[in-house]
Amino acid sequence: MQGQPRYQAIRETAAGQTVTLTGRDLTIEQVLRVARDGAKVALSPEALRRSADAYGLLLQAAAEDVPVYWFNRGGGDNRETTIFHGDPTSPENAAFLAGQQLRAFCSGPRRGYGPELHEEALVRAIMTIRANTMSYEAASPALTRSLTQLINHRITPVVQSRGTVGEADISILSNIAGAMVGAGEVYSAGIRMPAAQALAEAGLEPLAPRAADFAAFTSTNAYAQAQALFVVEAAERLLDWADLGTALCLLGMNSSVTALAAPVQRLRPYPWLMWCAGRILGLVKDSYLLEADPKRIIQDPESLRAASQRQGSAWQAWARLRDCLLLSINASDHNPAALPGLTPDSSWELGQPQFLRYRVKGGPLSGGQGGYVLSNANWDPYPLANELEAFTIALANAGVAIAQRIERFRSPFFTVVTTAEVLGAERLPLLPPGDGFLAMDLWQELASLVTPVTPAGLALFATVEDLEAQTRLKAANARKAVDLCFHLLAQDLLTAAHWVDIRLLQDPRRRLGAVPARVHAALREVVPWLLPLDQRPQRPLGELVYGFLNARPAASFFQGDPRPDAAPGL
């Protein structure tokens, strides 16, 4: 597709490591180790057993003529259409299902719409998450093995970005499914080639799908989950820098820090807000701001005074999104649900006639184990979709404070002095501080992402699928909002560093505190101050600082207090 972004291949810095997938405790860091750093994956014996039991139950259900959605019954508007009768492993049924499933897998590369996903890490994250959650589904052992082989041989399918309404990312996962059977194209170790060629070069046999493998693989929200995971990871780095940037702004403004005092915060004890205020106050603990200064004004502009309120609220929204994501990537999101081991006594409703219709008594295909196969709506991605939008809104409300305080530094009403008064007119023009026009431009773009995506109910599949979650749009907005805030924060840090230098020129005895001093020194290595005109960088300064922020995590400069858990009901 025209305008396709350049492909971003990963660097295999962890190729010798293996992440064990249990289906219960996969972390964001583990997904990133596989997705970005090239670590291998392996399913735990527990996860393999759980998946095998679900698969056996699916086969046995059909053999007992239990109606199973998207297996012996159709999908969507064909939900009441019988696809086959009896034992799915009989020669006739097995041949029919093998052909049906192979056709579905081979059609995968034709699903969805561009532009293609240009981040190899994102596609690998989708695959890793699906390998973990698929341990709850009735996937054949061959399907599970094929998916892990693609990950471990770094065969990354070409995947389209559009084609999902956010309630099961079927089209997106179909692109990956195609690669398993040798259809479509992939990147093998970063080199684009036909999938069949990549499998052959890796010594892998194309998947021979069976039973309900296409449904077991594609009925998932792994695309939305992977996008949300990238939001959570990047937003954590952003908010760390926002707290550190606020400390530098306080030092540059010669601020009153009474708003951060612990007794003040305890009067309204939101845990994340208290933590954020204490963190920022701790960063300036050993600075000149705690010393007396008769010229220090009684309080800052609200955009700086309330920074811990806005950023603490963003941290709170971030924590909710993180927790929701962790639950989501360690749970089933498939329809139908295969539930081996359950009996009519396991839950009161299971003994009722409506539920007994979907009971599997157990037999040779399930190793004698019974259970239930139940249609459901577990692929509906709420509350993850809600938390994505809630975080975007909270982040924008922190962003407006950053944008506003950049301009407040231009007012002697708050700074008390001007740059010219400290430096003298003969030392101007200097390497300028943050660009207020650019900050407002970035803010306006950020503000455009705040309006929630309008809830949609478009009746698809003959009105069967009549709700859409639009997680593709919501996750894209959140990722873009985080990136815009990094650019905005770069302007904020340019302004803060400029005014820190001014304060030090006013009085060289002023102490910044250990951490702000290190950050200020590191920033000045990237963007030096008071350079002659012909020695200044010939590119936007914000780009330099943006690169600095993404290359140097704030955590490399300081370690904060342990983060709180979000309080119930907040």
C-alpha positions in Angstrom: 0.0 0.0 0.0 1.2 3.5 -0.9 2.8 5.3 2.1 3.7 2.1 3.9 6.0 2.9 6.8 9.5 1.4 6.8 9.6 -2.1 8.5 11.1 -2.0 12.0 12.9 -5.3 12.6 13.8 -6.3 16.1 17.2 -6.8 17.6 17.7 -10.3 19.0 19.4 -9.5 22.3 17.6 -12.2 24.3 17.6 -15.1 21.7 19.2 -17.4 24.2 16.4 -17.0 26.8 13.1 -18.8 27.0 9.8 -17.5 28.4 7.5 -20.2 29.8 3.8 -19.6 29.1 1.5 -20.9 31.7 -1.7 -19.0 30.7 -1.8 -17.6 34.2 1.1 -15.3 35.0 2.5 -13.8 31.7 3.9 -10.3 32.4 4.4 -7.3 30.2 8.1 -7.6 30.6 8.0 -11.2 29.4 6.0 -10.3 26.3 8.5 -7.6 25.4 11.4 -9.9 26.0 10.0 -12.2 23.3 8.5 -9.5 21.1 11.4 -7.0 21.0 14.4 -8.9 22.2 13.8 -12.3 20.4 13.5 -14.6 23.4 12.0 -18.0 22.7 8.7 -19.4 24.2 7.6 -22.7 25.6 4.3 -23.8 27.1 4.4 -25.2 30.6 3.2 -28.8 31.1 0.1 -27.4 32.9 -0.8 -25.2 29.9 -0.2 -28.1 27.4 -2.4 -30.3 29.5 -5.2 -27.7 29.8 -5.2 -27.2 26.0 -5.2 -30.9 25.3 -8.1 -31.5 27.7 -10.1 -28.7 26.0 -9.3 -30.1 22.5 -10.4 -33.6 23.6 -13.6 -32.3 25.1 -14.4 -30.5 21.8 -13.9 -33.7 19.8 -16.0 -35.7 22.3 -18.8 -33.1 22.3 -19.3 -33.5 18.5 -19.1 -37.3 18.9 -22.0 -37.1 21.4 -23.9 -34.7 19.1 -23.6 -31.8 21.5 -24.1 -28.6 19.4 -20.8 -26.7 19.3 -20.7 -23.2 17.8 -18.2 -22.8 14.9 -17.5 -26.5 14.9 -20.4 -28.9 14.2 -22.6 -25.9 13.9 -21.8 -22.8 11.8 -20.6 -19.4 12.8 -22.4 -16.1 12.8 -25.6 -16.2 10.9 -25.1 -19.9 10.3 -25.1 -20.7 14.0 -28.1 -23.1 13.6 -26.7 -24.8 10.5 -25.4 -28.3 11.1 -21.9 -28.7 9.5 -21.4 -32.4 10.2 -22.8 -35.2 12.4 -21.0 -37.6 14.7 -17.4 -38.4 15.4 -15.1 -35.7 14.0 -12.2 -38.2 13.8 -14.1 -40.7 11.5 -12.4 -40.9 8.1 -15.2 -39.0 6.4 -15.5 -36.2 8.9 -11.8 -35.9 9.5 -11.2 -35.5 5.7 -14.1 -32.9 5.5 -12.7 -30.9 8.5 -9.1 -31.0 7.2 -10.2 -29.5 3.9 -12.4 -27.0 5.5 -9.8 -25.8 7.9 -7.0 -25.7 5.3 -9.1 -23.5 3.1 -9.8 -21.2 6.0 -6.1 -20.9 6.9 -5.0 -20.5 3.2 -7.5 -17.6 2.9 -5.8 -15.8 5.7 -3.5 -13.5 3.7 -6.5 -12.1 1.8 -8.1 -10.9 5.0 -7.8 -7.4 6.5 -6.6 -4.3 4.9 -3.5 -2.1 4.9 -1.3 -0.4 5.7 0.7 -3.4 7.0 1.9 -3.4 10.6 5.4 -2.1 10.3 6.6 -3.1 13.8 8.0 -6.6 13.9 7.7 -6.4 17.7 4.0 -5.7 17.6 3.3 -8.8 15.5 5.5 -10.9 17.7 3.6 -9.6 20.7 0.3 -10.6 19.1 1.7 -14.1 18.6 3.1 -14.4 22.1 -0.1 -13.3 23.8 -2.2 -15.7 21.6 0.1 -18.6 22.4 -0.5 -17.9 26.1 -4.3 -17.4 25.9 -4.8 -20.2 23.4 -3.9 -22.7 26.1 -7.5 -22.2 27.3 -8.9 -23.0 23.9 -9.7 -26.2 22.0 -6.6 -25.9 19.8 -5.0 -29.0 18.3 -1.5 -29.8 19.6 -0.3 -29.2 16.1 -1.6 -25.7 16.0 0.0 -24.8 19.3 3.3 -26.2 18.1 3.1 -24.3 14.8 2.5 -21.0 16.5 5.5 -21.4 18.9 7.7 -22.5 16.0 7.0 -19.3 14.1 7.9 -17.3 17.2 11.0 -19.3 18.0 12.3 -19.3 14.4 11.6 -15.6 14.1 9.2 -16.1 11.2 7.0 -13.0 11.5 4.0 -12.9 9.2 3.0 -9.9 7.2 -0.1 -8.5 9.0 -2.6 -5.9 7.9 -3.6 -3.2 10.4 -7.3 -2.8 9.4 -10.2 -5.3 9.3 -11.3 -5.7 12.9 -14.2 -4.0 14.7 -12.6 -4.9 18.0 -14.6 -7.9 19.1 -12.3 -10.7 18.1 -9.5 -9.6 15.8 -10.2 -12.3 13.3 -8.9 -10.7 10.2 -5.6 -9.7 11.8 -5.0 -13.2 13.2 -6.0 -14.7 9.9 -2.9 -13.2 8.3 -0.8 -15.0 10.9 -2.8 -18.2 10.4 -2.0 -18.1 6.7 1.8 -18.2 7.4 1.4 -21.4 9.4 0.2 -23.3 6.3 2.7 -21.6 4.0 0.4 -19.0 2.5 1.2 -15.3 2.1 4.4 -13.6 3.0 6.5 -13.3 6.2 9.7 -11.6 7.4 12.2 -14.3 8.2 14.9 -12.8 10.5 13.8 -9.4 9.1 13.9 -10.4 5.4 10.7 -10.5 3.5 9.9 -13.7 1.6 7.0 -16.1 0.8 5.8 -18.0 3.9 6.4 -21.4 2.2 10.0 -20.5 1.6 10.6 -19.4 5.2 9.1 -22.6 6.6 11.2 -24.7 4.2 14.4 -22.8 5.1 13.7 -23.3 8.8 13.0 -27.0 8.3 9.4 -26.7 9.4 6.4 -28.5 7.9 3.4 -26.4 7.1 0.5 -26.9 9.6 -2.1 -29.4 8.7 -5.0 -27.8 10.7 -7.9 -29.9 12.0 -11.1 -29.8 14.1 -11.8 -26.2 14.8 -8.3 -24.8 14.7 -9.2 -21.7 12.6 -11.7 -20.6 15.2 -9.4 -21.6 18.1 -6.7 -19.3 16.7 -8.4 -16.3 15.3 -11.2 -15.7 17.8 -9.2 -13.5 20.1 -8.4 -9.9 21.0 -4.6 -10.5 20.8 -4.2 -7.5 18.4 -5.9 -5.1 20.8 -4.1 -6.6 23.8 -0.7 -6.2 22.1 -1.4 -2.6 21.2 -2.5 -1.9 24.8 0.6 -3.6 26.1 2.7 -1.2 24.1 0.7 1.7 25.5 1.3 0.5 29.1 5.0 0.1 28.6 5.6 3.4 26.8 3.3 5.3 29.2 5.2 4.1 32.2 8.4 5.6 30.8 6.5 8.8 29.9 5.0 9.3 33.3 8.4 8.6 35.0 9.8 11.4 32.9 6.8 13.7 33.5 7.5 13.4 37.3 11.2 14.1 36.8 10.4 17.0 34.4 8.0 18.5 37.0 10.8 18.5 39.5 13.0 20.4 37.1 10.2 22.8 36.4 9.8 23.5 40.1 13.6 24.3 40.3 13.4 26.5 37.2 10.4 28.4 38.6 11.9 28.9 42.1 8.6 27.3 43.2 6.8 27.1 46.4 6.4 23.4 47.1 3.8 23.6 49.9 1.2 21.8 47.7 3.4 18.7 47.7 3.6 18.4 51.5 2.5 15.1 52.9 0.0 16.5 55.5 -1.6 18.5 52.6 -1.9 15.3 50.5 -3.3 13.3 53.4 -6.3 15.7 53.6 -7.4 14.1 50.3 -5.8 10.7 50.4 -6.0 9.3 46.8 -3.1 6.8 46.9 -1.6 7.5 43.5 -1.8 11.3 44.0 -0.2 11.1 47.4 2.5 8.9 45.9 3.2 11.1 42.9 3.4 14.3 45.1 5.7 12.5 47.5 7.9 11.3 44.7 8.3 14.8 43.2 8.9 16.4 46.6 11.5 13.8 47.2 13.3 14.7 44.0 13.8 18.3 45.2 14.3 17.4 48.8 17.9 18.4 48.9 17.5 21.5 46.7 17.4 25.2 47.3 13.6 25.2 47.1 13.5 24.1 50.8 15.5 27.1 51.8 14.1 30.5 52.6 13.8 33.0 49.8 11.9 36.3 50.3 11.4 36.7 46.5 9.7 33.3 46.1 6.0 33.7 45.4 3.4 32.1 47.6 2.1 29.7 44.9 2.8 28.7 41.3 0.4 28.7 38.4 -2.1 25.9 38.7 -0.5 24.1 35.7 2.6 23.6 37.9 1.1 23.6 41.3 -1.4 20.9 40.4 1.0 18.8 38.3 1.1 16.0 40.8 -2.7 15.9 40.8 -2.9 15.6 37.0 0.1 13.2 36.8 -1.0 11.2 39.8 -4.4 10.8 38.2 -2.7 9.6 35.0 -0.7 7.1 37.0 -4.0 5.9 38.6 -5.6 5.4 35.1 -2.3 3.7 34.0 -2.5 1.3 36.9 -6.1 0.4 36.0 -5.2 -0.2 32.4 -2.1 -2.3 33.4 -4.1 -4.5 35.7 -6.9 -4.9 33.2 -4.4 -5.9 30.5 -2.6 -8.4 32.7 -5.9 -10.1 33.4 -6.8 -10.1 29.7 -3.6 -11.7 28.5 -3.9 -14.4 31.0 -7.4 -15.5 30.3 -9.7 -17.0 27.6 -11.2 -14.6 25.1 -12.7 -17.3 22.8 -16.2 -18.5 21.9 -17.1 -21.2 22.6 -15.6 -22.1 25.9 -14.5 -25.7 26.4 -14.7 -26.5 30.1 -13.3 -30.0 30.9 -13.9 -31.5 34.3 -17.1 -29.7 35.1 -20.2 -31.6 36.3 -23.8 -30.6 36.9 -22.8 -30.0 40.5 -20.0 -27.6 39.7 -22.3 -24.6 39.6 -26.1 -24.5 40.3 -27.0 -23.5 36.7 -25.1 -26.4 35.1 -27.7 -28.8 36.4 -30.5 -27.0 34.6 -32.0 -28.4 31.4 -30.8 -25.6 29.2 -27.2 -26.2 30.3 -27.4 -29.9 30.2 -28.0 -29.7 26.5 -24.3 -28.6 26.2 -22.9 -31.2 28.7 -20.3 -33.7 27.4 -20.5 -36.9 29.3 -17.0 -38.0 28.3 -15.6 -40.8 26.2 -12.5 -42.0 24.3 -11.8 -38.7 22.5 -11.7 -36.8 25.8 -9.8 -39.5 27.8 -13.0 -40.3 29.6 -13.3 -36.7 30.9 -16.6 -34.9 30.8 -17.4 -31.2 30.9 -19.3 -28.5 29.0 -18.8 -26.5 25.8 -20.7 -23.2 26.1 -21.3 -20.3 23.8 -20.3 -17.0 25.3 -19.2 -13.4 24.8 -15.7 -13.7 26.3 -14.3 -12.1 23.2 -16.0 -8.8 24.1 -12.9 -6.8 25.1 -14.5 -4.6 27.7 -13.4 -3.3 30.2 -10.0 -3.2 28.4 -11.5 -0.9 25.7 -12.9 1.4 28.4 -9.6 1.6 30.3 -7.7 2.5 27.1 -10.0 5.5 26.6 -9.9 6.4 30.2 -6.2 6.5 30.2 -6.0 8.6 27.0 -8.3 11.1 28.7 -6.3 11.2 31.9 -3.1 11.6 29.9 -4.5 14.5 27.9 -5.5 16.2 31.2 -1.9 15.9 32.4 -0.7 17.1 29.0 -2.6 20.3 29.1 -0.9 21.2 32.3 2.5 20.6 30.7 1.6 22.7 27.7 0.3 25.6 29.9 3.2 25.8 32.2 5.6 26.2 29.3 3.9 29.5 28.6 3.8 30.5 32.3 7.6 30.6 32.3 7.4 33.5 30.0 5.6 35.6 32.6 7.6 37.6 35.1 4.5 37.5 37.3 5.5 33.9 38.1 9.3 33.8 37.4 9.8 37.3 39.1 12.8 37.9 36.8 13.3 37.8 33.0 16.0 36.0 31.1 17.3 39.3 29.8 17.6 40.7 33.4 19.9 37.8 34.4 21.9 37.4 31.2 22.0 40.9 29.9 20.9 41.9 26.4 24.4 41.4 25.0 24.1 37.6 25.6 20.9 37.3 23.6 19.7 35.6 21.5 20.5 32.3 23.1 19.7 28.7 22.3 16.0 29.2 23.0 13.9 27.4 25.6 10.8 25.4 24.7 8.7 26.6 21.8 5.4 27.7 23.0 3.8 27.7 19.6 4.9 24.1 19.0 3.7 23.1 22.5 0.2 24.5 21.7 0.3 22.7 18.3 1.1 19.4 20.0 -1.5 20.0 22.7 -4.2 20.7 20.1 -3.3 17.4 18.3 -3.4 15.6 21.7 -6.8 17.2 22.5 -8.2 15.8 19.3 -7.7 12.3 20.7 -9.7 12.9 23.9 -13.2 12.5 22.6 -14.2 8.9 23.1 -14.9 6.8 20.0 -18.6 6.9 19.5 -20.2 3.5 20.6 -21.2 1.5 17.6 -23.7 -1.2 16.9 -23.7 -2.2 13.3 -25.6 -5.4 12.7 -23.1 -7.7 10.9 -23.6 -11.4 10.0 -27.3 -11.0 9.5 -27.6 -9.0 12.7 -25.9 -11.7 14.9 -22.8 -9.6 15.6 -24.4 -6.2 16.4 -21.8 -4.6 18.7 -18.4 -3.3 17.9 -15.7 -2.3 20.4 -13.4 -0.4 18.0 -10.3 -1.3 20.0 -8.1 -0.7 17.0 -9.1 2.9 17.0 -8.9 3.3 20.8 -5.5 1.7 21.1 -4.2 3.7 18.2 -5.4 6.9 19.9 -3.7 5.9 23.2 -0.4 5.1 21.5 -0.5 8.4 19.6 -1.3 10.3 22.7 1.6 8.8 24.6 4.0 9.7 21.7 2.6 13.2 21.5 3.2 13.7 25.2 6.8 12.6 24.8 7.2 15.4 22.2 5.4 17.9 24.5 7.5 16.9 27.4 10.6 17.5 25.3 9.5 21.2 25.1 8.8 21.2 28.8 12.3 20.0 29.6 13.9 22.5 27.3 12.1 25.2 29.2 12.9 23.8 32.6 16.6 23.4 31.7 16.8 27.0 30.4 15.3 28.3 33.7 17.4 26.1 35.9 20.5 27.7 34.2 19.0 31.1 34.9 18.5 30.3 38.6 22.1 29.1 38.8 23.4 32.3 37.2 21.3 34.2 39.7 23.0 32.4 42.6 25.6 29.7 41.8 25.3 28.5 45.4 21.8 27.1 44.7 21.6 23.3 45.0 19.4 21.4 42.6 19.4 18.1 44.4 21.3 15.0 43.3 18.9 13.6 40.7 17.8 16.8 39.0 21.5 17.9 38.8 22.4 14.6 37.0 19.4 15.0 34.6 20.2 18.6 33.9 23.9 17.8 33.2 22.8 14.9 30.9 20.4 17.1 29.0 23.0 19.8 28.5 25.2 17.2 26.8 22.5 16.7 24.2 21.4 20.4 24.0 24.3 22.7 25.1 23.4 26.2 26.4 24.9 29.6 25.3 26.4 28.3 22.1 27.4 30.8 19.4 24.9 30.9 16.6 27.1 29.0 14.1 27.5 26.1 16.6 23.9 25.5 17.4 22.2 22.3 16.1 20.6 22.6 12.7 17.5 20.7 13.6 14.6 21.2 16.0 15.8 21.0 19.5 12.7 19.1 20.6 13.7 16.2 18.3 17.0 16.0 20.2 15.3 15.9 23.6 12.6 13.5 22.4 15.4 11.1 21.3 17.1 11.6 24.7 13.8 10.8 26.6 13.3 7.6 24.6 16.9 6.5 24.9 17.4 7.2 28.6 14.6 6.0 30.9 14.0 8.3 33.8 14.5 5.2 36.0 18.2 5.3 35.1 18.5 8.5 37.1 16.4 7.6 40.1 14.4 4.9 41.9 11.1 6.0 43.4 9.1 4.7 46.3 7.2 1.5 45.7 4.0 2.3 43.7 0.7 1.9 45.4 -2.1 -0.3 44.4 -5.2 1.6 43.2 -7.6 1.9 46.1 -10.9 0.1 45.7 -13.5 2.3 44.1 -11.1 5.0 43.0 
